[in-house]
Amino acid sequence: MTRRLRRSETNKVFFGVCGGLAEYFDVDPVVVRILFLILFVIDPRFIIVYFVLALIMPKGTEEKAAINDEKSRRVLGYGLIAIGLLILFHEFFALLNTSLLLGVILVVIGVLVILGGRSGEHRI
């Protein structure tokens, strides 16, 4: 059975976007919410990404997904490291444009999702 990225109906605060991402990646929804909140504090325009995801992600089902605590811990750790590095690069290297970097990151993730879907494996 293939997993589909959907908004969560069970782990929902606003639209279920963070809960849906957490269910897809088998991590705790709180981890995804913390990362979204940090990104929003760094750049308030990131809220647009949330609303776009809320519009394009279909609603999920009512079934509860299992949470992998070890994976949640690693995702939170890597996410915090990545956000911290972005802040450091931005502060120390004023030439780095975070909006440009966010665009590049989203394009790379999109390509990885597409390529991962072709081979039937989940690489992300």
C-alpha positions as CSV (number, residue, x, y, z in Angstrom):
1,M,0.0,0.0,0.0
2,T,1.5,3.4,-1.0
3,R,1.4,6.2,1.5
4,R,-0.1,9.5,0.4
5,L,0.6,12.9,1.7
6,R,-2.7,14.2,3.2
7,R,-3.9,16.6,5.8
8,S,-4.5,14.9,9.1
9,E,-8.0,14.6,10.6
10,T,-6.7,13.2,13.9
11,N,-3.6,15.3,14.6
12,K,-5.1,18.6,13.6
13,V,-4.7,22.1,15.2
14,F,-5.6,24.4,12.3
15,F,-5.8,22.6,9.0
16,G,-3.9,19.4,9.7
17,V,-0.9,20.2,7.6
18,C,1.7,19.6,10.2
19,G,-0.1,16.5,11.4
20,G,-0.3,15.2,7.9
21,L,3.4,15.7,7.3
22,A,4.1,14.0,10.6
23,E,2.0,11.0,9.7
24,Y,3.6,10.7,6.3
25,F,7.1,10.7,7.8
26,D,6.1,8.7,10.9
27,V,7.2,11.4,13.4
28,D,5.5,13.2,16.3
29,P,3.3,16.0,15.0
30,V,4.7,18.3,17.8
31,V,8.2,18.0,16.1
32,V,6.8,19.2,12.8
33,R,4.8,22.0,14.5
34,I,8.0,23.2,16.3
35,L,9.9,23.3,13.1
36,F,7.1,25.2,11.3
37,L,7.0,27.7,14.2
38,I,10.7,28.3,14.2
39,L,10.6,28.8,10.4
40,F,7.7,31.2,10.8
41,V,9.5,33.2,13.5
42,I,12.6,33.5,11.2
43,D,10.6,34.5,8.2
44,P,6.9,35.3,8.6
45,R,6.4,34.7,4.9
46,F,6.7,31.0,5.6
47,I,3.1,31.1,6.7
48,I,2.3,31.3,3.0
49,V,3.9,27.8,2.5
50,Y,1.6,26.5,5.3
51,F,-1.6,27.9,3.6
52,V,-0.5,26.7,0.2
53,L,0.0,23.2,1.6
54,A,-3.4,23.5,3.3
55,L,-5.0,24.2,-0.1
56,I,-3.3,21.5,-2.1
57,M,-3.1,18.6,0.4
58,P,-6.3,16.5,0.3
59,K,-8.0,15.6,3.6
60,G,-6.9,12.4,5.2
61,T,-8.8,9.6,6.9
62,E,-9.7,9.3,10.6
63,E,-7.3,6.4,11.2
64,K,-4.5,7.1,13.8
65,A,-0.9,6.8,12.5
66,A,1.9,5.2,14.6
67,I,4.6,7.5,15.8
68,N,8.3,6.5,15.7
69,D,9.8,8.3,18.7
70,E,13.4,7.7,17.6
71,K,12.7,9.0,14.2
72,S,10.9,12.0,15.7
73,R,13.9,12.8,17.9
74,R,16.3,12.6,14.9
75,V,14.0,14.8,12.7
76,L,13.8,17.4,15.4
77,G,17.5,17.4,15.9
78,Y,18.4,17.6,12.2
79,G,15.7,20.2,11.7
80,L,17.0,22.4,14.5
81,I,20.6,22.0,13.2
82,A,19.5,23.0,9.7
83,I,17.6,26.0,10.9
84,G,20.5,27.0,13.2
85,L,22.9,26.7,10.3
86,L,20.6,28.9,8.1
87,I,20.6,31.5,10.8
88,L,24.3,31.4,11.2
89,F,24.9,31.6,7.5
90,H,22.5,34.5,7.3
91,E,24.2,36.4,10.2
92,F,27.8,35.7,9.3
93,F,27.4,35.8,5.5
94,A,25.1,38.7,4.7
95,L,25.3,37.8,1.0
96,L,23.2,34.7,1.6
97,N,19.6,35.5,0.6
98,T,17.3,33.3,2.8
99,S,14.3,33.7,0.4
100,L,16.5,32.4,-2.5
101,L,17.8,29.6,-0.3
102,L,14.3,28.6,0.7
103,G,13.3,28.5,-3.0
104,V,16.3,26.3,-3.8
105,I,15.5,23.9,-0.9
106,L,11.9,23.6,-2.0
107,V,12.9,22.8,-5.6
108,V,15.4,20.2,-4.4
109,I,12.8,18.6,-2.2
110,G,10.3,18.6,-5.0
111,V,12.8,16.9,-7.3
112,L,13.6,14.3,-4.7
113,V,9.9,13.6,-4.1
114,I,9.4,13.1,-7.8
115,L,12.5,10.9,-8.3
116,G,11.6,8.9,-5.2
117,G,8.1,8.2,-6.5
118,R,9.5,6.8,-9.8
119,S,11.5,4.1,-8.2
120,G,8.8,3.2,-5.6
121,E,11.1,4.0,-2.7
122,H,10.7,6.7,-0.1
123,R,14.0,8.5,0.1
124,I,12.9,11.5,2.1
